Structure formats: structure tokens, C-alpha cells
Amino acid sequence: TSAVLFDLDGTLADSLPFIIGTYRVVFNDLGLPWREEEVGRWIGRPLMEIAAHFAKGREEEFFLTYQHHYEQGHDRHVRLFPGTLEMLAELKGMGLRLGIVTSKGAQGTRRTVELTRLNHYMDVIVTAHDVPRHKPFPDPVHRALELLSVSSPAAVFVGDSRHDIEAGKKAGTVTYGVTWGMATREELLSCGPDGLLEAWPDLVRRLKSARGGSP
């Protein structure tokens, strides 16, 4: 393994409750019926795709309303899952290249990675603004690997949703699902990942084992 790519929200960043809450406010502001389970299935897709699905004809209003509420609450509510920076530092110490592949837009991504200091560890960041097609298509994963000059079989993609697992598999990487994000274990397993992670030490152990180090 030469590189490890991560989804952002729900994988590295403990931001899903805030994101769901923001969508709830937007739906209320626009007078749209709130459907939490269906919204949850769409998280991990670009905001404009979500707007087109739930607010057809009012996409721009939906987008701007979301951006407003998101920016208002972001710094109070977004944090990393425990042990994330320590895990990234350990992977860096193993000589691995690291990256983020997210469906979040460039501005929101930059705000999150700077607030949480993820930017100090990442060699590449691919957002919804960097490719025409995003997850579950493999394009953003391919783009990240191209920028890193790493082949798909030498890369791992880690995410919390079926969109992540599908994108990684289509791109030809090893895929791991984390059990603390949006999707249930059953949903992740139905996508056929190479494994599930219960905590960040699981990822470190797997990578060391793959390199012939301690299991």
C-alpha cells in the first residue's frame, strides 16, 4: 500500500448530526416535507444533486439556504472522531501518502480541514468542484490517485457510506467501511468492502499487516 484516501464527513469528521440538523432547518425554511431516512441515504452526494432531488425547480434557493445555515454553525459543531489525528500521524510515519475524497464543495471542505487541522496531514484533497462526476462514480478516486501518482491496487479508500465503497471498488482500490458513520454495518457489508473498521487502530493494524509488519 502506498496511499490511503478518506471520505471526510462521517469518516474523519464527526459532522453528520450537524449536517442532518442543517438539512432539517433548510427543509423547514423552504416548506418541504422532512424525510430524515431518505435524506440520510443522499448524504455523501454533492449538495446540488441533493437540492435537485428534494427541491426541484428551487435548487439555487435550497443550495444557498443550506450554505447559510452550514456556515453559521460549522465551527461550533464540527470536530474529528477520537484518535483521528494520531492515526494520520502514524500512517505518515509509515511513509504513506494521504488524501481526502469528498462530495463536499471546495469552500466547505477547506473550512473543515483547516478547523480540524486535517490539512497538515493531507497530500491531496479532491472535492465536488474537482471532477464532473462524483461518488459513487470512481472519478474522484481516480483523480486523487492521479495527483499522487499512485496506482489503484496500491491504494486504500476508507469511507462511511455505500457511495464510498462503490466508488473505491469501481476505482480498483482496497475498500474499508467505518462503522461509526452514516451507513449501518449491514448496508456497508451489502456493498462488499474488503473489511469494516470498528476503530482507527484496526486500520493501522491492517496496513501494517499488509506490509508484513506486526498484525
Backbone torsions as a table, in degrees:
resi	resn	phi	psi	omega
1	THR	NA	131.5	179.1
2	SER	-111.0	-25.4	-175.9
3	ALA	-144.4	148.2	175.1
4	VAL	-126.7	123.4	178.2
5	LEU	-107.1	143.3	-178.0
6	PHE	-127.0	141.4	161.6
7	ASP	-67.7	163.0	-177.1
8	LEU	-99.7	-71.6	-174.9
9	ASP	-73.2	125.6	-179.6
10	GLY	87.5	-8.5	178.5
11	THR	-114.8	-64.1	174.5
12	LEU	-89.6	-43.7	-175.0
13	ALA	-100.0	130.2	177.4
14	ASP	-84.0	75.7	-170.8
15	SER	-123.2	-4.0	-173.8
16	LEU	-63.7	-42.2	177.4
17	PRO	-59.0	-39.0	177.8
18	PHE	-66.3	-42.1	-179.3
19	ILE	-65.4	-45.3	177.7
20	ILE	-60.4	-43.3	179.0
21	GLY	-63.1	-37.4	178.6
22	THR	-65.6	-43.9	177.3
23	TYR	-61.2	-39.5	-179.3
24	ARG	-60.1	-42.4	178.6
25	VAL	-64.8	-41.7	179.7
26	VAL	-62.4	-46.4	179.3
27	PHE	-59.6	-40.3	178.7
28	ASN	-65.6	-45.3	-179.5
29	ASP	-59.7	-38.0	-176.6
30	LEU	-91.2	-0.6	179.6
31	GLY	69.4	30.7	-179.9
32	LEU	-95.6	144.7	177.9
33	PRO	-65.9	130.7	-177.1
34	TRP	-81.4	125.3	-179.4
35	ARG	-131.2	82.8	-170.2
36	GLU	-59.3	-42.4	-177.3
37	GLU	-64.1	-42.2	-179.8
38	GLU	-69.2	-40.3	176.9
39	VAL	-60.1	-42.5	179.3
40	GLY	-57.4	-37.5	-179.9
41	ARG	-68.4	-23.2	-178.1
42	TRP	-90.5	-15.5	179.6
43	ILE	-65.1	135.5	-171.9
44	GLY	107.8	-5.5	173.9
45	ARG	-105.8	157.5	179.3
46	PRO	-59.0	148.2	-176.5
47	LEU	-57.3	-40.1	-178.8
48	MET	-66.9	-31.0	175.3
49	GLU	-67.5	-40.5	178.5
50	ILE	-65.5	-42.2	178.2
51	ALA	-61.1	-42.4	-179.1
52	ALA	-64.9	-33.0	-178.6
53	HIS	-75.4	-44.9	-171.6
54	PHE	-96.2	-18.6	-175.5
55	ALA	-137.9	52.5	-176.6
56	LYS	-56.1	129.3	-177.6
57	GLY	89.9	-13.9	179.6
58	ARG	-126.4	28.6	-174.2
59	GLU	-56.5	-44.8	-176.3
60	GLU	-65.3	-41.5	177.8
61	GLU	-62.3	-43.9	178.5
62	PHE	-60.5	-48.5	-177.5
63	PHE	-59.3	-50.3	-176.4
64	LEU	-67.7	-36.8	178.4
65	THR	-64.9	-43.2	177.6
66	TYR	-61.5	-48.0	-178.2
67	GLN	-57.7	-41.4	-179.7
68	HIS	-60.5	-53.5	-177.1
69	HIS	-67.7	-36.0	179.3
70	TYR	-62.2	-47.2	-178.9
71	GLU	-65.3	-34.6	180.0
72	GLN	-62.9	-40.4	-172.7
73	GLY	-103.8	-9.4	-170.4
74	HIS	-50.8	-56.4	-170.7
75	ASP	-68.3	-22.7	178.4
76	ARG	-80.7	-26.9	-166.9
77	HIS	-115.8	-14.9	-175.8
78	VAL	-96.6	128.7	176.5
79	ARG	-147.2	171.9	178.6
80	LEU	-89.6	155.0	170.6
81	PHE	-66.5	150.0	-176.6
82	PRO	-56.1	137.4	174.8
83	GLY	81.7	3.8	-174.7
84	THR	-65.8	-49.7	-177.9
85	LEU	-65.4	-36.5	178.2
86	GLU	-64.0	-41.6	177.8
87	MET	-62.6	-44.9	-179.5
88	LEU	-63.5	-39.7	178.2
89	ALA	-63.1	-38.2	179.3
90	GLU	-67.1	-41.1	178.6
91	LEU	-65.9	-38.5	176.1
92	LYS	-60.8	-40.9	179.3
93	GLY	-64.5	-21.6	176.5
94	MET	-85.6	-1.3	178.7
95	GLY	84.2	15.8	-178.7
96	LEU	-83.6	145.2	171.1
97	ARG	-85.0	142.0	-175.4
98	LEU	-124.8	148.4	179.0
99	GLY	-154.4	163.8	175.5
100	ILE	-116.5	134.1	173.3
101	VAL	-124.7	107.3	-173.4
102	THR	-129.7	151.6	174.4
103	SER	-87.7	-0.9	175.9
104	LYS	-70.9	150.8	177.4
105	GLY	-69.2	167.2	-174.6
106	ALA	-62.2	-42.4	-176.4
107	GLN	-66.1	-47.8	179.5
108	GLY	-64.9	-38.0	178.4
109	THR	-62.9	-47.4	-179.2
110	ARG	-59.1	-41.3	-179.6
111	ARG	-63.0	-43.4	-179.2
112	THR	-67.2	-46.0	-174.9
113	VAL	-70.3	-29.6	177.3
114	GLU	-75.4	-41.4	178.6
115	LEU	-60.2	-41.9	-174.1
116	THR	-93.1	-4.2	-179.8
117	ARG	71.2	15.7	175.4
118	LEU	-62.5	-28.3	-177.0
119	ASN	-61.3	-21.6	179.7
120	HIS	-72.9	-14.0	-174.1
121	TYR	-112.0	-12.9	-170.4
122	MET	-95.6	134.3	176.2
123	ASP	-89.7	-21.8	180.0
124	VAL	-153.6	145.1	175.1
125	ILE	-135.5	121.1	178.6
126	VAL	-112.8	124.3	-178.4
127	THR	-114.5	-178.9	179.1
128	ALA	-62.3	-20.0	-178.6
129	HIS	-85.3	-5.9	-171.8
130	ASP	-99.0	-11.9	179.3
131	VAL	-142.1	149.3	179.7
132	PRO	-71.4	-32.0	178.8
133	ARG	-118.3	134.3	-178.2
134	HIS	-115.8	-177.6	-179.6
135	LYS	-48.9	138.0	14.4
136	PRO	-84.9	6.5	172.7
137	PHE	-69.0	153.9	-177.4
138	PRO	-81.0	-5.6	-172.0
139	ASP	-51.8	-47.7	-177.3
140	PRO	-67.5	-31.9	176.8
141	VAL	-67.7	-45.3	176.3
142	HIS	-58.1	-41.1	-179.3
143	ARG	-62.6	-44.3	179.2
144	ALA	-61.9	-43.9	-178.7
145	LEU	-67.6	-35.8	176.9
146	GLU	-62.3	-43.5	179.2
147	LEU	-66.5	-29.8	179.5
148	LEU	-88.2	-10.3	-174.0
149	SER	57.3	45.7	179.8
150	VAL	-121.5	137.2	178.5
151	SER	-79.4	153.8	-177.8
152	SER	-56.2	-44.6	-178.0
153	PRO	-65.2	-17.7	-179.4
154	ALA	-94.6	11.0	-175.7
155	ALA	-123.0	154.5	175.1
156	VAL	-120.7	138.4	174.0
157	PHE	-119.9	128.5	-175.5
158	VAL	-117.5	127.7	179.5
159	GLY	-154.0	174.5	-175.2
160	ASP	-112.8	1.5	-176.9
161	SER	-129.9	165.0	177.2
162	ARG	-62.9	-30.1	177.8
163	HIS	-60.5	-39.5	180.0
164	ASP	-66.8	-48.3	-177.6
165	ILE	-62.9	-43.6	-179.9
166	GLU	-62.9	-43.5	-179.2
167	ALA	-63.7	-44.4	179.9
168	GLY	-64.5	-42.6	179.4
169	LYS	-64.3	-44.3	179.3
170	LYS	-64.2	-29.9	179.5
171	ALA	-81.1	-13.0	177.6
172	GLY	90.3	16.7	178.4
173	THR	-92.3	166.7	164.5
174	VAL	-69.8	139.9	-178.0
175	THR	-124.3	135.1	174.3
176	TYR	-126.4	135.9	174.5
177	GLY	-101.7	138.2	176.0
178	VAL	-95.2	143.1	-171.8
179	THR	-90.9	2.7	-175.8
180	TRP	-106.2	10.6	-176.1
181	GLY	-105.4	-141.6	-171.8
182	MET	-74.2	-45.1	-172.9
183	ALA	-83.2	150.6	173.2
184	THR	-76.0	164.2	176.5
185	ARG	-55.7	-42.2	-177.2
186	GLU	-63.8	-41.8	178.7
187	GLU	-63.4	-42.8	179.4
188	LEU	-64.8	-46.0	-178.0
189	LEU	-63.5	-31.3	-179.6
190	SER	-66.9	-18.5	178.5
191	CYS	-87.2	-9.4	177.3
192	GLY	73.3	46.5	176.3
193	PRO	-68.6	167.5	176.9
194	ASP	-76.5	-12.1	176.7
195	GLY	174.2	165.9	174.8
196	LEU	-113.1	146.6	178.1
197	LEU	-110.2	126.7	177.5
198	GLU	-89.6	-23.5	179.6
199	ALA	-162.2	162.5	-176.1
200	TRP	-59.9	-33.8	177.0
201	PRO	-58.0	-26.1	176.9
202	ASP	-61.4	-40.9	-179.7
203	LEU	-66.4	-45.1	-179.8
204	VAL	-59.9	-44.7	179.9
205	ARG	-62.1	-43.6	-179.3
206	ARG	-63.1	-41.8	-178.9
207	LEU	-68.8	-39.6	177.4
208	LYS	-65.7	-40.7	179.1
209	SER	-63.8	-41.3	179.1
210	ALA	-64.0	-26.3	179.3
211	ARG	-91.0	1.7	179.3
212	GLY	85.3	16.0	177.8
213	GLY	-92.0	-156.1	-178.2
214	SER	-68.5	140.4	-177.4
215	PRO	-71.3	NA	NA
